[in-house]
Amino acid sequence: MKPFKKTIVFKIEYLHTFMQQTTNQIIEGCKKGDKKSQVQLYTNYCDAMFAIACRYKKIRIK
């Protein structure tokens, strides 16, 4: 593997680990009743959940 590709793979793996840690921290905050964590969780996933709900109801979003 070329050095450039190794750098990209490392950065992607690091970013994934960082995001996972952050998500875990948000979830722990939600379990403790932290309102900021609840808002952050909603903000992170509301668009995806809305799209899934629309697919279940077979609603087209333009």
Backbone hydrogen bonds, N-H to C=O, Kabsch-Sander energy under -0.5 kcal/mol:
donor,donor_aa,acceptor,acceptor_aa,energy
6,K,2,K,-2.1
7,T,3,P,-2.1
8,I,4,F,-2.1
9,V,5,K,-2.7
10,F,6,K,-2.6
11,K,7,T,-2.5
12,I,8,I,-2.5
13,E,9,V,-2.6
14,Y,10,F,-2.7
15,L,11,K,-2.7
16,H,12,I,-2.5
17,T,13,E,-2.3
18,F,14,Y,-2.7
19,M,15,L,-2.9
20,Q,16,H,-2.5
21,Q,17,T,-2.3
22,T,18,F,-2.4
23,T,19,M,-2.8
24,N,20,Q,-2.6
25,Q,21,Q,-2.3
26,I,22,T,-2.4
27,I,23,T,-2.6
28,E,24,N,-2.3
29,G,25,Q,-2.2
30,C,26,I,-2.3
31,K,27,I,-2.3
32,K,28,E,-1.3
33,G,30,C,-1.4
34,D,29,G,-2.7
35,K,33,G,-0.5
38,Q,34,D,-1.8
39,V,35,K,-2.4
40,Q,36,K,-2.3
41,L,37,S,-2.6
42,Y,38,Q,-2.3
43,T,39,V,-2.8
44,N,40,Q,-2.4
45,Y,41,L,-1.6
46,C,42,Y,-2.1
49,M,45,Y,-2.3
50,F,46,C,-2.4
51,A,47,D,-2.2
52,I,48,A,-2.1
53,A,49,M,-2.4
54,C,50,F,-2.3
55,R,51,A,-1.9
56,Y,52,I,-2.3
57,K,53,A,-2.0
58,K,54,C,-0.6
59,I,54,C,-2.9
